[in-house]
């Protein structure tokens, strides 16, 4: 009887220990993943608002930030403050001219870089990049437009591997490659070519999602979630407030 009682006691002790261990693992996992659900929810609820803010050049709809961690809220506020305070360093051509349309497209890029990346000298670097990059005022339905811009950005990354513009350029490349995929399909491109672009897109998505700045990951999620980036690419000239609230 004593032996049986001891055996039952040991079994119960082991069961209790195992239960506590499982609970501990679950609690540990919940802490490690505590930032993930709010970020995923934000990307889902954004419905293109972040993409519009970064690439569209117009004010997006208010963004629901319910449940976001405080550090993510603060990061959004910093982004919005820098966006509102932005002043282009690119000389503005006469309004209504083709040069002015090209300037509008370049200023969108310049402004997004300055708003997203807070490092010394970023305004000058943003202006230099925007002035020299392949940026079209608007795309046609051909895949060449976004693909040309994407390959130009990749060449810049290859030539400047330590550039602070890198996280923005990952998002830029996601945006351009996502725009290219349906165009390639409509052109009857070989599926292997479409898959190659999709694989490249996924690589930049992984880089952006894994970056230390949570806002970069949120924007990557928003790009990934929108059905098409075309409506947020073809928009009005810059001007006015850009709020994501």
N, C-alpha and C positions, 0 to 999 in steps of 0.2 A: 504493500500500500504506500509506504513511504517513497519507494522508487517510482511508482506510477505518479504520485503527487509531484515529485521533483521534476519528472519528465514533462508533465502538463505545465508546470510553472515555467520551465525553460522555454517551452513552445510558445506560451503566451508572451513571455519576455521578448523572444525573437520576433514575434508578430508585431508587438508594440514598437520594437526598435525599427523594424522594416517600415511600418506605417509612418513613424516620425521621419525616417530617412526620405521616403517618398514625398511627404509634405514639405520637407526642407528643400528637396530638389525643385518641386513645383514653385515654392516661394522664390527660390533663387532665380529660376527661369522667368518668373513674372517680373522680377526686378530688372533682369537683363533686357527683357523685351518691353519694358514699360513705355518706352518712347515710340515703339513701332506702331501700335494701333492708332494713336492720334495722328501720326504722320500719314499713315495709309488713309485714314478717314479724311484728312485735309485734302489729300490728292484726289480722292473720290468726290468730295463735296465742292472742290474748286471748280470743276466742270469747265476748265479752260481759262479761269480767271487769272491764274498765275502765268500761263502761257501768253495770254493777251497782254498782261502787264509787261512782260519781258520782251515780247516780239511784236506786239500789235501796235503800240504807239497810241493807244486810246485808253480811257479809264474803264477798268473792268467793273463788273457788278460787285457789291460788297461780298466779302468772303467770310463764311462762318468759321470762327476759330474756337468754337466751344470744345472744351476738353483738351486744348493744346497745352503742352508743358510750358512753363514760364519762359524757359530759354528759347523756345521756338517763337513765342509771342514777341519777345524782345528782339529776336533776329528779324522778324517781319517789320517791326517798328523801325529798326535801323535802316532796313532796305527802303521803306517808304520815305523816311526822312531824307536819305540821300537822293532818292528819285525826285522828290519835290524841290530839292536845292540844286539840282543839276543845271548847268549852263554849258552849252556846247562850245568847244574850242575850234570847231570847223567853220570857216567863213561861209556866210549864207549868200547864195546867188540870188538873183532877182526872182521874186515869186512868179509862178506861172510858166517858167522856162523848164526845159528838160533837165537842165543842170540842177534846178531847185528840187525836182522830183528825186534825183539821185542823191542830193544832199539829205533829204528827208529820210531816205532808207539808211544812209550811213549814220545819221544822228541817232536813229533807233538803236543801232548796235553800240555806238559810243555811250549812250545814256544807260543802257542795260549793264554794260561793263562797270561803269562808275558806281551805279547803284548797288550792284551785287558784291563788288570786291573793294574792300577797304584796306588798301596798302599805300604807303607813300609813293607819290608819282603816278598813281593810277590814271588820273585825268589825262596826263600827257600820253601815256601808253595807250589808253583807249582811243584818243584822237588819232594817234599814229596808225593804229591797227585799222580803225574804221575808214580812214582816208585811203589806205592802200589795198584793202581787201576787195575781193570780187563780190560786190553787193549790187544786185539788180533792183531798180525801183519796184518792179513787179514781175512775176513769173507768168509765162504762158502755160499751156497745158502740157508742154514738153518736159521730159525729165531732165533735160540739160541744164535748166536754170538752177534748181536746188543742188544738183550733183556738182555743177561747176563751183558753186559757193562752198560746198562741203569739202571738195578736194583742195580748194585753195586754203581753207582753214586747216586742213590736215597738213598741208605743206608748211604752214606757219608753225604749227605745233612741232613738226619735225625739225624745223630750223631753230626753234626757241623752246627746247624741252623743259626749261625751268621757268617759263613765263608765268606770272601770277594770273594771267588771263585764262589759264588752263580750265578751271571749273566752268567758266562761262562758255568756253569753246566746246566743251563736252555737250552742254545743253544746245548750243548752236548746231552742232553736228547731229544730235538727235533730231532736232527740228527739221533740218534740211533733208536728212535721210528719210524721215517719216513722210515728208512731202514727196519725195522721189518715188517711193514704192508704188502707190497707185498709178502714177504716171507711167512707170515702166510697164505695169500690167496692161494699161490701156494701149500702150504702143506695141503690145504683143512680144515683149522681151522674153528671152528664154528664162525658164523658171530658175535655172542655176544662177543667172545674173540677179534676179529678184532676191533669191535667197542670200546671195553674197552681200547685197545691200542691207537686208534684214539682219544678217549676222553682225555686220559692222555697227548698225544701229544698236543692237543688243549689247555690244561691247561698250559703247559710250554710255548707254543707260546704266550698266553695271558700275562704271567708273563714277558717274554722277551720283548714283544712289548710295555708293559706299564712301562718299567724300565726307570729311569731318564737319563741314558746314551743313546743318540740317535743312536750310532753305534750298540748297542746290538739289538735295534729294527730293524735296517736296515738288520742286519745279519739274524734275525728271519724271516724277510720278504723274504730274498733271499732263505733261506731253504724252506720256504713255497711255493715259486714260481717254484723251479726247479722240473722237472718231477721225477728225481731220484737222491738220494745222493750217489749211488754206484760209479759212475764214478769219483766223487771227494773224495771218501774214499780210493780207491785203486790206489795209485800213487807212484812216486819215493821217495827215501830217502830225508831227509832235506838237504838243501845246496843252497847257492846262494841267490839272492835278491828276495823279495816278494813284488811286486808293485801292488797297486790298484790305478791307476791314471786316 
